[in-house]
Amino acid sequence: MYKRGNPKDITEAYYIGLMSSVGYRKKEFEKPVIGVVNSWTDVNPGHKPLAQLALNVKEGIWAAGGTPAEFNVPAPCDGMAQGAGMHYVLPQRDLIAASIEAMVEAHGFDGLVFLCSCDKIVPGMLMAAAHMDLPSVFLTAGAMLPYNEDGRDYVTCDLKEAIGKYKNGDIDEATFDRWRNNICASGGTCSMYGTANTMGSFLEAVGVAPFGSSTMLFCEAAKVRQARDTGEIAVKLVKEQKKFSYFLNDASLANGIRYISATGGSTNAVLHTMALAHIMGSNLTLQKFDEIQASVPLIAKFKPSAGPNINDFHKAGGVPAVLSIIQEYLDTDTFLVTGGTLAEFLETYKGSIDDKIIHPLTDPLNDAGCFSVLSGNLAPEGAVVKKSGVDPKMYRHVGPAVVFDSEEEVRDYLINKKVEPGSVLVIRYEGPKGGPGMRELSIPAAMLVGMGLHTSVAMITDGRFSGATRGPCVGHIAPEAWAGGPLALVKDGDIIEIDLEEKKLELKVSPEELERRKAQVKRPERDLKGVLAAYRAGVGGAEKGAVWLYRDDF
């Protein structure tokens, strides 16, 4: 007998009666009740397909002898939440995790199917799954259709960079308007290797989602069949009593980090895997993350760091192809929700691989992963940059600081002032507490590229950058300025050194002068209420994943 609905237990009469009122029959309480954790919404392209996909998942659950029970959670679109709305996006990661826990524990589901696609929803659901440790399987919506114009494919990151091109006069108003209306061509996750597809494909790499689920187009018939399979898998896992930790553990987490690094993934993945590790009870540190990611060569890059988009990645072989190439770096004894071990899957893997997109180990793009985790007197607890998205001529950059106390200030500067080549744009008070919400500076970073300044100007912040950011953009600086980090001490004209090879972020100011400046620091006034006030009061540092509701040190 499963958790709820036992007719022999008279105290379950209330539960049975209320479930009957929404259409369930007595015999369906004798089956495993599978919570279908949906994040469908009309206002997020990555999640709009999930309304139909949930129906297909439920078909699979019924077919396998289970009872589906669907409920919904929020699903913000990072792209739509740029600017002021971005304060609320990272807090929703933890709110999503907590709302799932509260619903699942209240209703006593036996197993779970998680339907998610985008930046904060995949990690939020992963955090919930790790915390509750029920039999669980994940499914994403699939990728957005690319937009083709004059024989060239465009995806969402091209639209962001178009802002800078239009400001620079490189494209006319008609082109800008046409791209604005057409580049985001359909539902599905934006067809670039941002946070959404980094975390979606991470699900495949750690064995908790079917292979191909994140990279196939959202509209393929294979996605419908895959959704039905996913429903059946959930019932099977419950019957076999295989908890989530059977699949996601320290070994598979390390596999996922290596996969992300081998494919040039999002810097946000650092933040989310650190938070996930915290909930798992792992001893992962930012330095250990760096060791793991640097242990594997970079063998693929995608939009915006390179030409291929996510659909190109799928046709080139996708996640299975990457895992087959880097398998000597992986723990292949890990288990897959689809059955068997990773080793068993790779032994029988026969997929073709396009080596122009996914390189062999004999021809890597870089020998030591895609990130650089920096430290120094400006980042005593670390900072993160996507090295694979930086022009090698900017691996080391020394220049004068131009300081801003918010994203709005740097946006205004980029639009209305002349940006001097060689400078370092410093955006502070945008960390987890300072923002609050650790906003991603996606638009300013993309504008820098569109203006052609990404090979001469660097940008550093205690906030975040988009997974689709390219250029010398250093984020996650810890401790953040609001919490007394040295970023608060930087003044216009100070010389800053960034060295991605030496993994160094240094402010060329004497310790004595920095000590004198501490008395002059004045944090910007930001009147907070509601969620943001609670977030500032409770969120931890970026170096540990910016965990809020699941901190263990309250």
N, C-alpha and C positions, 0 to 999 in steps of 0.2 A: 504494500500500500504506500502511496506517495504522501506528500506532506499534508494536503488539505482534502476535505470532502469525503471523509470516511463516514458512510451512513450509519455505521455501528456506534459511532461516537455522537451521542445526542447533543453535545455542545457544538457540533459542527452544523447544526440545523440552520443557524443564521447564515453561515457561509453558503451552504447549499441553496437555501432559499433565494439569496440575493444573486448568486450565479445563475440560478434558474431564471430569474427575472430578465436577464440579458440574453437568454437563449440557449444556455448550456443544458444538456440532458444528464440524467443520473449516471448513466454508464460512462460519461466522459470524465467523471471525477475518479474513475478507476484507472485512468491513464495518466501518464506524466503530463503535468500542466507546464507548457513551455511559454515563458514570457517572451514576447516579440517586442524588443525594446527599439521602437522606431524613433526616427528624428526627422520625419517628413515635414516639409514646410513649403509654402508657396513662394517664399522670398529668399531662397537659396538654391541656385542651380544644381549644386552638388547633391542636394537632398530632395529636390522635387520628384525625381524618379522613384523615390522610396515608397510612395503611396501604392503604386502598382506592385513593386517588388515585394512588399509585405504580404500582399495577397498570394503571391507565388510561394513565398516561404511558408505561409500557413497551409497551402495545399500540400507541401511536403511533410509538414508536421502531421496533418490528418492522415496522409497516406502511410506514414510510418507507425501509426497507432498512438499518436500523442494528441493533446488538446492545446491548441494555440490560444494565447491571451495577449492581445496587443495593447500597448500603451505608448505614450509619446513623451519626448523631452525636448527642450529648446535646441536650436541649431543655428547659431549666428553665422553669417557669411563675413569673413574677415575683409573681403574686398569692399562690401557695402558698408562696413563699419569703420572705414578709414576716418581719421580725424577724431572728433569728439567721441564718436561711438566706440572707438577702439579701447577706451578706458574700460568698457564693460565686457570685452571679449575673453581675455584670459581668466578673469573671475568666473566666467561661465563654465570653463573646463571643470573646475572643482564643484560648481553648483550642479552641473550635469551628473557628475559622479555621485554626489550626495543624494540627488533626487532619485536616481536609479536605485541606489541602496535602500532609500526609505520606502520606495514603492515595492520593490522585490521582497524586502523583509516583512513589510506589512501584509502582503498578499500570499507569501509563502510559495513562490514558484519553484518548480523542481529543476528547471534548466532554462537557459536563455539563448536567444538569437539577438545579436546586436547589429542593427542596421545603421550605418554611419558612413560619412564620406569626407567631411571637411576638417579644417585645421584644429579646432578645439574639441570637436565632437568625438573623433577617433580616440585621442588621448584620454578624454573624460570617461568614455566608455571602458577603455582599457583599465583605468584606475578603479572603476567600479567593479569590473570583472575580477581584478586581482584581489580587491578587498573582500568580496563576498565568496570567491572561490567555489562557485557552482559550475556544473557542466555547462560550457558556453562555447559558442562559435560566432564568428564575425562575418559580415558581408558588406561590401561597399557598392555604390551605385554604378561605378564604371565612369569612363572618361567622356568629357565634352567633345563634340565634333570640332575639329579645327576649321577655321575660315580660310578659304583659298581665294587669292586675288592675283591675277597675272602670273599664275603658276607657282606662287609661293604661299605656304601655309602660315597663318598668323594665329596666335593664341593669346590668352589673357595678359601675360606679361608684356606683350608687344603693345597693348593698349596703354598700359601704365607708362611705358617709355615714350609713347607718342605724345604725352603731355609735354615732356622736355623738348621733343622735336618740333612741336607746334610753337612752343615758346621761343625756340631758337630760329624759327622761320624755315626749318628744313622741310616741312610739309604744309600745304595750304589748308584753309578752313574746310573746303569740300572734302578733302581726304580725311582730315581729322574727324569730321562728322560721320563720314561713311564708316570709318573704323570703329567709332564709338557705338554705332548702331549694329555692327555686324560681327566684330571679332569674337565676342562671346556668343557663339553660334547656336547653342542648344543647352539642354540640361546636362547634368553630369559634372564631374569634377574638372576644374580648369586644366586643360591639357598641357601643363607645364610641370616641372619637377619642383613644385613648392611643397609646403608643409602637408597639404592634403594628400598628395600622391606619395610623398615620402612616408607618411604614417600609414596610408592604405597599403602600400606595398610591404612595409614593415610587418603588417599583420600576416601577410603570406610568408615572409621570411622566417618568422618565429613559429609558424605552424598552426595559427589559429583562424586562418581564412583560406578558402580554396585558391589554388594557383590561378593566376590570370584575372582574378576578380577586380583588382584595382586598375589594370591597364587596358582591359577591353572596353570598347565603346559602350556607353550606357544602353544603346538601342539594339544591341545584338541579340538574336534569339538565344544564343548561348547563355546570356545573362539570366533569362527566364528559367532555363533548365538548371543553371547553377543555383538559383534561388530555391527551387524545389529540392535540390540535393542538400542544400544547407539546412532546410527544415528537417529533413530526414536524419541528417547528421546529429542535430541537437537531441532528437529522441533517442538515438543510439547511444550517445554519450551518457544520457541519464540512466538508461538501462544498464550500461556497463559501469556506472558510478565513477566516471573519469572526470575529476574536477579540473578546473582551469589550470591549477598549478601543475597538473600532469604534463601540460604542454608548455606553459610559460613559466620558466624558471631561470636561474642564473645562466645556464648554458645556452638556452634559446635566446635570452635577452642579448647575450654577447654576440650570438649569430646575427641577430637583428641589427646591432650596432655596426658590425662588420659589413653587412649588406648595405646599409645606408651610406657608409663611408666609401664603399666600392663603387657606388653609383652617383656620388656627388649630391647627397641629400641636403635637406633643409637644416639650418642652424637651430630652428625651433625643435628639431628632433632631439637635440641635446637637452633642452629644457624638459621635454616631455618624458624622455627615457629616465632622466634623473628623478622626476616625480614618481614615475611608475616603479622604479627600483626602490624608492622610499617605502611605498605601500607594500611591495613584495617582501620587505625586510632585508633587502640586499645591502651589501656594504659598498656599493658603487659610489665612487667619488668622481669629481670632474677630472682629476688627474688620471684615474683609472680608465674613465671613458676615453680620454685622449690616447692612452696606451693601447686600448683595444682598437680604436678606429684607425690608428696609425700602423697597426700590424698587418693591414691588408692593402694591396695596391688599388688605386682608382682605375677602373676599367671602362667606365661609361659616364657621359655627361649629357644632360638634356636641357631643353629650354628653361631658363634664359641663358644658361652657361654655355650652351652649344646649340646647334641647329635642330636636332631631332626633338619631336614632341612625344607625348606619352603614347599616342597611338602608334608612332614609329617604334617606340620601345616594345610595345606589345607584339608588333609584327616581326621585330628582330629577335624575339625569344622571351622577353619579359623577365620576371623574377626567377623562374626556374633556370633560365639560361645563365643568369648571373651566378646563382648558387652553384650550378654545375661547374662553372669556371673557377670559382674561388673555394671549392669544397675542401681543398687541403688546409684552409685556414679555419674551417668550421668544425664544430662538434656535431657530427652527423648522427649521433645516437639519440638525438632529440626526436620527440614524437609529433605527428601531424594529426589534426582533427579529422582529416580525410582518410586516415588509416595508415598504420605502419610508421616507420622511422624515416627521417630525412635521407639516411643512407640507402634504404630500400627504394625510395623514390628516385634518387639520383642514379642508382644502378640500372633502372629501367627507362630513364629519361632519354627520349629519342628526338627531341625537338631540334629543328634547324636554328642556327645562330648566325645572325648577320654581323660579321666581325668588323664591319665598318662602323657599327653603332656600339656593339658590345665587344670590346677588345679582348684578345687572348692575353694570358699572363706574360707571354713573351713580348707584348707590345702595350704595356700599361701607359696610361696618361700621366700617372704619378706613382711613385713607389710607396708612398706612405699616407694613404687615405686622402680625404677631401677637406678636413678641417684643420685649423690650428687653434689650440687652446693656449692663449697668451697669459702671461703674468708679468709683474713688475710693480714699480712704485705707484703706477696709476691703476693697477688692477691686482691688488694683493691676493684676492681670492679667485681670480681668473676672469677671462673674457673669451669670447668665441668669434671666429671669423670663418666664412666658407672660402677656404683657400682656392678651391677648384674654380670659383667664380671670379678670381682676381687675375688681372693681367700680370704675368711674371715681373714686368718692370716695376710693379707696385708692391712686390713682396717685401721690399724695404722702402719705407717712406719717412722722411724727416721734414717737418714743416711747422709753421706757426699756427697756433690755435685761433679759431674764430668761435666764440662761445655763445651758446643759446641755452635758455632755461626751459624751452618747450619745443615740441614739434611745430607749433604754429609759427614760432619765431623763425625757424630755419626755412619753412615753406615760404614765408614772406620774403626772406633774404634771397632765396633762389629765384623768385619771380621778379623782384624789384631791384636787386642790387647786382653788382658785378662780383662774381666769384673768382678770386685770384688763384690761378694754377699754383700748386704746391702747398696750399693751405690744408689744415686739418679742421673740419667742422666738428665741434664738440656739442652734442645735445645731451643735456643732463636733466635731472629731476623727472625722468621718464621711466624709472625703474618700477619694480613691483609696488613699493610703497609710495614712491615719489609721484608717479603719474596721477593717481595710482592706476595699476593695471598693466604696467610694462607694455605700453603701446609699441606696435611695430611701425617703423619709419619707412614703410613701403613706398609711398609716393615720393618723398624727398630723395630716396636712394635711386628710384627709377628715373626721376627728373635729372639727376646727376649724370646717369648713363645717356639719356636722351639729349642732353646738352653737350655730350662728348667730353665730360670732365672726369670720367671714372679712371682715366689713366694718368691723372695729374693731381686729383683732389681726393683725400680720404675723409671718412666720416666715422666718428666713434660715439658710443652712447651706452648708458645704463639701461636703455630700452632694448627693443628687439628689432630685427629686420625680417622681412618676409622670407619665406622659404625660397621664393623666386628672385630674391635680390642677387645682383652681381655687382662686382666692383669692390674696392677696398673698404668694406663696411664692417667695423668691429662692434659687436653688441654684447649684451649680458655682462657689462663691466660690474664687478663686485669687489667690495661692497658698493652699493649704489650711493649716489650723492645725498639722497634724503636721509640715509642711515649713517651719514658721516664719512662716506667714502672719499678718497682723494680727488675724485672728479669734481667735487664741490669747490676745490681750491684752485682750479685752473683759471687763468686770466687770458684775455686776448693778447696774442703775441708770444705767449709761452711756446717754447719749442717742444714738440712731441715726436718721439721716435716709435715707429711701428715696424716690427721685424717678424715676418711670418715664418721664416726659416729658423730663427733663433727663439721664436715664440715669446717675444718680448714686447711690452707696452710700457714705455717710460716717459715720464715728464721731466724735462731737463731743467729742474729748479731745485735749489739746495734744500736739504731737510730743514735747515734753520728758517729759510724763507717760508716754506710750507707751514711750519709751526706757527710763524707769525700770522699767517693768513687765516688760521682757524678761528681766530677771534672776530674776523670780519665776515664770516659766512652768514648769509641770511637766506633762509629757504623761502621760495615763493609762496604767497598765501593762496590756498585753494580750499574754499569752503566746501566741505563734504557732508553728505547725509546718506542714509540708506546703505545700499550694498557697498558702495565705494568706501564709505567710512569704516564699515566692518572689515572690508578687504585690507585696507591700510593697517588696521589694528592687528590683523592676524596673519598676514602673508609672510612667508619666509623668503630668504634670499634666492637670487637666480642661480647661484652656484649649486644649490640643492634642489632646483626644479621649481622654485616659486610655489611651493605647496601651501595651501591655505587651510581648507576644512579637514585635511587629513594629516596635519602636523601632529607629531607625537610629543611635542614639548610645550603644549599650552599650559 
